[in-house]
Amino acid sequence: KQATMKLGFPQQLKYKLKNDEDTILNQGKLFTLPRTVTVEKLLTNSGHLMESRPSLGTSRPSTIPATVISGLLTYFDSFLPTLLLYPAERPQYRSIRGKYVVG
């Protein structure tokens, strides 16, 4: 049996994602890159929120956010070009990645 996890999304996020989908797929517009708010910044801010909350039975709660953030960033970087971007966004991604990533 395959393990699954359900994530709840706030209604505001669903609305934002639907608008972005319409902008990209139906209007043919792309967002300007690079963005000022990055995935790394969003995850780091979430990590600070996790650190400020009481421990949920862990002995070292301050080490969990950095580990989780690192793993999520790795997965994000791996899945972005093939699973997370619309096909229309992929050429723009390759162009930007070529300017900022060396090696």
N, C-alpha and C positions, 0 to 999 in steps of 0.2 A: 504494500500500500504506500502510495506517495504522500509525503508530508506536505501539508499546505498551511499557509498562514494568511488570515484575512486582515487587511488593513482598512481602517475607517478613514475616509478623507473628509475634511470639513467642507461644507457646502460652498464656501467662498473659493476654495482651491478647485473644486469641481467646475465652478463657473469660469474661473480663470483659465483652466486647461481647455475647456470647451471653446472659449474665445480665441485662445492661441491656435487651436486646431483649425478653426475657421479662417483665421488670418493667413495661416501657412497653406492649407490645402485648397481653400475656395478662393481666396483673394490673391494667392501667389506671392505674398510678401514674406520676407525673412527679417528676423530681428538683427540689429546691429551687434556685431561681436568685436571684441570681447565685452562681456557684460560687467558692470561694476560690482554687482552682487554675484559672487560665484557659489558653486555648490560647496566648495570648501568652507567659505564663510558661513553659509547656512548651517552646515553640519557642526562647525566649531561653536557657533552660537547655541545650537541645540545641546552640544556637549556641556557647555557652561551651565545650561539649565539643569541638565542631569546631575552635575556635580553639586548643585545647590539643593537638590532634593535629598531627603533622608534615604539611607541605604535600604535596599530591599533584601536583607539577609546576606549581603556580601561583606567580606572582611576588608576589602580595599576598593570602595566605590570610586575613588578618584582615578584609578587606573582603567576603569571600564570605558569611560567616554573616549579617551585617546585611542584605545584599541578598536572600539566600535567605529569611530570616525575613520580611522585608517582603513579598516576593512570595507566600509561603505564607499570610500573614495576609490579604492582599488576596483571594486565591482562597477562603480559608475564609469570610470575610465575605460574599463573593458567592454561594457555594454553600450556605451553612448553611440559609437559609430554604426553599430549593426542593429540594435534593438530600440534605442530610445529616440533616435532622430527620424524624422520623416524623410523619405527619399529626396525630396527637394532641398533639404538642409545639408545633406551629406557632402556635396561639393564645397559648400561654404566652410564646413567643418574641416575638410582636408586642407583647404587653403590656409585657414587660420592656424591649424595645428602645425603646418609646415613653417610658419613664421615664429612660433613660440616654443616648439619642441625640437630639441637637438638630440640626435643620436638614435 
